[in-house]
């Protein structure tokens, strides 16, 4: 999961997450590249000129997420998770 937040005045990262991107299930191996584009598009896998595999993911937003000085990207490595239905 990738999230957008900001830095606090003391240089630490804020715990207020503004946007999150949940990566689709994809087998990515060590030393392969991953890029995330906030704009709409179709996810692709190709190779760089040097032969390294690169996985490109598209968030599907109509505007940039990282657009101000002080913005911060946080990458979460999740090995397991649970989800629960919200009920009234």
Secondary structure by P-SEA (a helix, b strand, c coil): cbbbbbbcccccccccccbbbbbccccccccbbbbbbcccccccccccccbbbbbbbbccccccccccccbbbbbbbcccbbbbbbcc
